[in-house]
Structure formats: structure tokens, C-alpha cells
Amino acid sequence: MSNLTLTIGNQSITFSQEDMPAIEAVLLNAGRKPGQEIVRMSSSGRIAATYKIAPFQNNEHASRAGTQHFNKSEAPRYILTDF
């Protein structure tokens, strides 16, 4: 049986190759549904993931394109328009 070991910092976890489709599905769906626990069953048992969003600061905005950071400067703002 083929295995994959994922190491982050000093923590490691080993997955079987057969679990990879379930792990991928859980991670992708958790990213699409923040705050909800997403569960899939695999040959190794139950696989679950929850995507927790950090609170935004007053100069950030989240969109499908990712988090956008805005200037905190109090300098005058100008809106450019096309006449």
C-alpha cells in the first residue's frame, strides 16, 4: 500500500493512497463552506475538516479572489471616473 506523509512544523500524519480522494474532497468543500464541519468516509474511517475564518481587520475585505488589503492612510481619497 502506498502512503503519503504530510509534515507541518513538528507534526506529521501519514495517509494511504486510497484516502487521498476523500481528503481532497473534505478540504475543498470545507473551504467552500466556512464554519461547517465537512465529513467523508474513507477506507481508514471518518475524515472531517472545518475551515475557520479569522476575524477581519478594519482594512481588509474578503472576496472569491482572496483577502484584499486597503490603505490605512488618512490622506484624501480620489475617485477616478470616465466622463
FENDAWO-V149889 format. One record per helix or strand of 2 or more residues. SS is the DSSP state (~ for helix, > for strand). FROM is the first residue (numbers start at 1). TO is the last residue. If there is no record, write none. Layout:
ss=SS from=FROM to=TO
ss=SS from=FROM to=TO
//
This chain:
ss=> from=3 to=8
ss=> from=11 to=16
ss=~ from=17 to=32
ss=> from=37 to=42
ss=> from=45 to=50
ss=> from=60 to=63
ss=> from=66 to=69
//
